[in-house]
């Protein structure tokens, strides 16, 4: 599995995209360069506001700017967009359904910063908020194309964004479509639904699984709310040996829970296995280490599929490692901030 690695796909793309959109502003919470808008600030200094480490104030100011016809794009780490300023997010932004865009970096366990920086329940919390739309990008193409999708939404949007060196999994001319899953493979044994960085990890395992005769209906989901794509219900109904979800988030309230709701509402009689954090906090370490320790990686997926089909597939670690022809984030500095 070899993909192009794109350095900072959001940084220059966001500058180019915003050129003819004077209503687009950026608010930063003292993490400007860490969230790839330092160059944006230098390009459009009159449209940039550094709010310091004061996320509650930032949310309130964004609401006021949105009421005046501007389109604020808040850039900070995911945890700082919903934990500390949750009341302001709910009452000042979501309740009046204002066009505020929350660009959250380092979702899930993508940071060695530990529990203070790891957004492991953001989808669960924000999915319950009325008027909120939630996107999660899975590669460089989606990190770039999410701008148009978010811009078109008439209400608040939360984006789980990728930064640094990002794999390009999907062709640049195939941007993601609002509330429409990508069908990555078709099969009838297992229905697999993945999001974010879990998709790339799943794609390491799938060729080995297919070689051993396991057919997989694999959907990649980028729109987590709304979650009404009819393709999802249809794929769930076709699963002979069950359904598996895989996400960089707690198994409670995120993609796995959304899929469980669709299964219940559509009378899908299948076993659901959820790959994600099992009602626990993570600790600080590299992304690759944490995905292995908390069983969010390709090896974990293989174990779940073996459980579902009732037999061993004899896939060893060396075979899986051969699938990672390019080390993701190969030259990126491991950093918490």
Secondary structure as a PSIPRED ss2 file (coil, helix, strand):
# PSIPRED VFORMAT (PSIPRED V4.0)

   1 X C   1.000  0.000  0.000
   2 X C   1.000  0.000  0.000
   3 X C   1.000  0.000  0.000
   4 X E   0.000  0.000  1.000
   5 X E   0.000  0.000  1.000
   6 X E   0.000  0.000  1.000
   7 X E   0.000  0.000  1.000
   8 X C   1.000  0.000  0.000
   9 X H   0.000  1.000  0.000
  10 X H   0.000  1.000  0.000
  11 X H   0.000  1.000  0.000
  12 X H   0.000  1.000  0.000
  13 X H   0.000  1.000  0.000
  14 X H   0.000  1.000  0.000
  15 X H   0.000  1.000  0.000
  16 X H   0.000  1.000  0.000
  17 X H   0.000  1.000  0.000
  18 X H   0.000  1.000  0.000
  19 X C   1.000  0.000  0.000
  20 X C   1.000  0.000  0.000
  21 X C   1.000  0.000  0.000
  22 X C   1.000  0.000  0.000
  23 X C   1.000  0.000  0.000
  24 X E   0.000  0.000  1.000
  25 X E   0.000  0.000  1.000
  26 X E   0.000  0.000  1.000
  27 X E   0.000  0.000  1.000
  28 X E   0.000  0.000  1.000
  29 X C   1.000  0.000  0.000
  30 X C   1.000  0.000  0.000
  31 X C   1.000  0.000  0.000
  32 X C   1.000  0.000  0.000
  33 X C   1.000  0.000  0.000
  34 X C   1.000  0.000  0.000
  35 X C   1.000  0.000  0.000
  36 X C   1.000  0.000  0.000
  37 X C   1.000  0.000  0.000
  38 X H   0.000  1.000  0.000
  39 X H   0.000  1.000  0.000
  40 X H   0.000  1.000  0.000
  41 X H   0.000  1.000  0.000
  42 X H   0.000  1.000  0.000
  43 X H   0.000  1.000  0.000
  44 X C   1.000  0.000  0.000
  45 X H   0.000  1.000  0.000
  46 X H   0.000  1.000  0.000
  47 X H   0.000  1.000  0.000
  48 X E   0.000  0.000  1.000
  49 X E   0.000  0.000  1.000
  50 X E   0.000  0.000  1.000
  51 X C   1.000  0.000  0.000
  52 X C   1.000  0.000  0.000
  53 X C   1.000  0.000  0.000
  54 X C   1.000  0.000  0.000
  55 X H   0.000  1.000  0.000
  56 X H   0.000  1.000  0.000
  57 X H   0.000  1.000  0.000
  58 X H   0.000  1.000  0.000
  59 X H   0.000  1.000  0.000
  60 X H   0.000  1.000  0.000
  61 X H   0.000  1.000  0.000
  62 X H   0.000  1.000  0.000
  63 X H   0.000  1.000  0.000
  64 X H   0.000  1.000  0.000
  65 X H   0.000  1.000  0.000
  66 X H   0.000  1.000  0.000
  67 X H   0.000  1.000  0.000
  68 X C   1.000  0.000  0.000
  69 X C   1.000  0.000  0.000
  70 X C   1.000  0.000  0.000
  71 X E   0.000  0.000  1.000
  72 X E   0.000  0.000  1.000
  73 X E   0.000  0.000  1.000
  74 X E   0.000  0.000  1.000
  75 X E   0.000  0.000  1.000
  76 X E   0.000  0.000  1.000
  77 X E   0.000  0.000  1.000
  78 X C   1.000  0.000  0.000
  79 X H   0.000  1.000  0.000
  80 X H   0.000  1.000  0.000
  81 X H   0.000  1.000  0.000
  82 X H   0.000  1.000  0.000
  83 X C   1.000  0.000  0.000
  84 X C   1.000  0.000  0.000
  85 X C   1.000  0.000  0.000
  86 X H   0.000  1.000  0.000
  87 X H   0.000  1.000  0.000
  88 X H   0.000  1.000  0.000
  89 X H   0.000  1.000  0.000
  90 X H   0.000  1.000  0.000
  91 X H   0.000  1.000  0.000
  92 X H   0.000  1.000  0.000
  93 X H   0.000  1.000  0.000
  94 X H   0.000  1.000  0.000
  95 X C   1.000  0.000  0.000
  96 X C   1.000  0.000  0.000
  97 X C   1.000  0.000  0.000
  98 X C   1.000  0.000  0.000
  99 X C   1.000  0.000  0.000
 100 X C   1.000  0.000  0.000
 101 X E   0.000  0.000  1.000
 102 X E   0.000  0.000  1.000
 103 X E   0.000  0.000  1.000
 104 X E   0.000  0.000  1.000
 105 X E   0.000  0.000  1.000
 106 X C   1.000  0.000  0.000
 107 X E   0.000  0.000  1.000
 108 X C   1.000  0.000  0.000
 109 X C   1.000  0.000  0.000
 110 X C   1.000  0.000  0.000
 111 X C   1.000  0.000  0.000
 112 X C   1.000  0.000  0.000
 113 X C   1.000  0.000  0.000
 114 X C   1.000  0.000  0.000
 115 X C   1.000  0.000  0.000
 116 X C   1.000  0.000  0.000
 117 X C   1.000  0.000  0.000
 118 X C   1.000  0.000  0.000
 119 X E   0.000  0.000  1.000
 120 X C   1.000  0.000  0.000
 121 X C   1.000  0.000  0.000
 122 X H   0.000  1.000  0.000
 123 X H   0.000  1.000  0.000
 124 X H   0.000  1.000  0.000
 125 X H   0.000  1.000  0.000
 126 X H   0.000  1.000  0.000
 127 X H   0.000  1.000  0.000
 128 X C   1.000  0.000  0.000
 129 X C   1.000  0.000  0.000
 130 X C   1.000  0.000  0.000
 131 X C   1.000  0.000  0.000
 132 X C   1.000  0.000  0.000
 133 X E   0.000  0.000  1.000
 134 X E   0.000  0.000  1.000
 135 X E   0.000  0.000  1.000
 136 X E   0.000  0.000  1.000
 137 X C   1.000  0.000  0.000
 138 X C   1.000  0.000  0.000
 139 X C   1.000  0.000  0.000
 140 X H   0.000  1.000  0.000
 141 X H   0.000  1.000  0.000
 142 X H   0.000  1.000  0.000
 143 X H   0.000  1.000  0.000
 144 X H   0.000  1.000  0.000
 145 X H   0.000  1.000  0.000
 146 X H   0.000  1.000  0.000
 147 X H   0.000  1.000  0.000
 148 X H   0.000  1.000  0.000
 149 X H   0.000  1.000  0.000
 150 X H   0.000  1.000  0.000
 151 X H   0.000  1.000  0.000
 152 X C   1.000  0.000  0.000
 153 X C   1.000  0.000  0.000
 154 X C   1.000  0.000  0.000
 155 X C   1.000  0.000  0.000
 156 X C   1.000  0.000  0.000
 157 X E   0.000  0.000  1.000
 158 X E   0.000  0.000  1.000
 159 X E   0.000  0.000  1.000
 160 X E   0.000  0.000  1.000
 161 X E   0.000  0.000  1.000
 162 X C   1.000  0.000  0.000
 163 X C   1.000  0.000  0.000
 164 X C   1.000  0.000  0.000
 165 X E   0.000  0.000  1.000
 166 X E   0.000  0.000  1.000
 167 X E   0.000  0.000  1.000
 168 X E   0.000  0.000  1.000
 169 X C   1.000  0.000  0.000
 170 X C   1.000  0.000  0.000
 171 X C   1.000  0.000  0.000
 172 X C   1.000  0.000  0.000
 173 X C   1.000  0.000  0.000
 174 X C   1.000  0.000  0.000
 175 X C   1.000  0.000  0.000
 176 X C   1.000  0.000  0.000
 177 X E   0.000  0.000  1.000
 178 X C   1.000  0.000  0.000
 179 X C   1.000  0.000  0.000
 180 X E   0.000  0.000  1.000
 181 X C   1.000  0.000  0.000
 182 X E   0.000  0.000  1.000
 183 X E   0.000  0.000  1.000
 184 X E   0.000  0.000  1.000
 185 X E   0.000  0.000  1.000
 186 X C   1.000  0.000  0.000
 187 X C   1.000  0.000  0.000
 188 X C   1.000  0.000  0.000
 189 X C   1.000  0.000  0.000
 190 X E   0.000  0.000  1.000
 191 X E   0.000  0.000  1.000
 192 X E   0.000  0.000  1.000
 193 X E   0.000  0.000  1.000
 194 X E   0.000  0.000  1.000
 195 X E   0.000  0.000  1.000
 196 X C   1.000  0.000  0.000
 197 X H   0.000  1.000  0.000
 198 X H   0.000  1.000  0.000
 199 X H   0.000  1.000  0.000
 200 X H   0.000  1.000  0.000
 201 X H   0.000  1.000  0.000
 202 X H   0.000  1.000  0.000
 203 X H   0.000  1.000  0.000
 204 X H   0.000  1.000  0.000
 205 X H   0.000  1.000  0.000
 206 X H   0.000  1.000  0.000
 207 X H   0.000  1.000  0.000
 208 X H   0.000  1.000  0.000
 209 X H   0.000  1.000  0.000
 210 X H   0.000  1.000  0.000
 211 X H   0.000  1.000  0.000
 212 X C   1.000  0.000  0.000
 213 X C   1.000  0.000  0.000
 214 X C   1.000  0.000  0.000
 215 X C   1.000  0.000  0.000
 216 X E   0.000  0.000  1.000
 217 X E   0.000  0.000  1.000
 218 X E   0.000  0.000  1.000
 219 X E   0.000  0.000  1.000
 220 X E   0.000  0.000  1.000
 221 X E   0.000  0.000  1.000
 222 X C   1.000  0.000  0.000
 223 X E   0.000  0.000  1.000
 224 X E   0.000  0.000  1.000
 225 X E   0.000  0.000  1.000
 226 X C   1.000  0.000  0.000
 227 X C   1.000  0.000  0.000
 228 X C   1.000  0.000  0.000
 229 X C   1.000  0.000  0.000
 230 X H   0.000  1.000  0.000
 231 X H   0.000  1.000  0.000
 232 X H   0.000  1.000  0.000
 233 X H   0.000  1.000  0.000
 234 X H   0.000  1.000  0.000
 235 X H   0.000  1.000  0.000
 236 X H   0.000  1.000  0.000
 237 X H   0.000  1.000  0.000
 238 X C   1.000  0.000  0.000
 239 X C   1.000  0.000  0.000
 240 X C   1.000  0.000  0.000
 241 X C   1.000  0.000  0.000
 242 X C   1.000  0.000  0.000
 243 X E   0.000  0.000  1.000
 244 X E   0.000  0.000  1.000
 245 X E   0.000  0.000  1.000
 246 X E   0.000  0.000  1.000
 247 X E   0.000  0.000  1.000
 248 X E   0.000  0.000  1.000
 249 X E   0.000  0.000  1.000
 250 X E   0.000  0.000  1.000
 251 X C   1.000  0.000  0.000
 252 X C   1.000  0.000  0.000
 253 X C   1.000  0.000  0.000
 254 X C   1.000  0.000  0.000
 255 X H   0.000  1.000  0.000
 256 X H   0.000  1.000  0.000
 257 X H   0.000  1.000  0.000
 258 X H   0.000  1.000  0.000
 259 X H   0.000  1.000  0.000
 260 X H   0.000  1.000  0.000
 261 X H   0.000  1.000  0.000
 262 X H   0.000  1.000  0.000
 263 X H   0.000  1.000  0.000
 264 X H   0.000  1.000  0.000
 265 X H   0.000  1.000  0.000
 266 X C   1.000  0.000  0.000
 267 X C   1.000  0.000  0.000
 268 X C   1.000  0.000  0.000
 269 X C   1.000  0.000  0.000
 270 X C   1.000  0.000  0.000
 271 X C   1.000  0.000  0.000
 272 X E   0.000  0.000  1.000
 273 X E   0.000  0.000  1.000
 274 X E   0.000  0.000  1.000
 275 X E   0.000  0.000  1.000
 276 X E   0.000  0.000  1.000
 277 X E   0.000  0.000  1.000
 278 X C   1.000  0.000  0.000
 279 X C   1.000  0.000  0.000
 280 X C   1.000  0.000  0.000
 281 X C   1.000  0.000  0.000
 282 X C   1.000  0.000  0.000
 283 X C   1.000  0.000  0.000
 284 X C   1.000  0.000  0.000
 285 X C   1.000  0.000  0.000
 286 X C   1.000  0.000  0.000
 287 X H   0.000  1.000  0.000
 288 X H   0.000  1.000  0.000
 289 X H   0.000  1.000  0.000
 290 X H   0.000  1.000  0.000
 291 X H   0.000  1.000  0.000
 292 X H   0.000  1.000  0.000
 293 X H   0.000  1.000  0.000
 294 X C   1.000  0.000  0.000
 295 X C   1.000  0.000  0.000
 296 X C   1.000  0.000  0.000
 297 X C   1.000  0.000  0.000
 298 X H   0.000  1.000  0.000
 299 X H   0.000  1.000  0.000
 300 X H   0.000  1.000  0.000
 301 X H   0.000  1.000  0.000
 302 X H   0.000  1.000  0.000
 303 X H   0.000  1.000  0.000
 304 X H   0.000  1.000  0.000
 305 X H   0.000  1.000  0.000
 306 X H   0.000  1.000  0.000
 307 X H   0.000  1.000  0.000
 308 X H   0.000  1.000  0.000
 309 X H   0.000  1.000  0.000
 310 X C   1.000  0.000  0.000
 311 X C   1.000  0.000  0.000
 312 X C   1.000  0.000  0.000
 313 X C   1.000  0.000  0.000
 314 X C   1.000  0.000  0.000
 315 X C   1.000  0.000  0.000
 316 X C   1.000  0.000  0.000
 317 X H   0.000  1.000  0.000
 318 X H   0.000  1.000  0.000
 319 X H   0.000  1.000  0.000
 320 X H   0.000  1.000  0.000
 321 X H   0.000  1.000  0.000
 322 X H   0.000  1.000  0.000
 323 X H   0.000  1.000  0.000
 324 X C   1.000  0.000  0.000
 325 X C   1.000  0.000  0.000
 326 X C   1.000  0.000  0.000
 327 X C   1.000  0.000  0.000
 328 X C   1.000  0.000  0.000
 329 X C   1.000  0.000  0.000
 330 X C   1.000  0.000  0.000
 331 X C   1.000  0.000  0.000
 332 X C   1.000  0.000  0.000
 333 X C   1.000  0.000  0.000
 334 X C   1.000  0.000  0.000
 335 X C   1.000  0.000  0.000
 336 X C   1.000  0.000  0.000
 337 X C   1.000  0.000  0.000
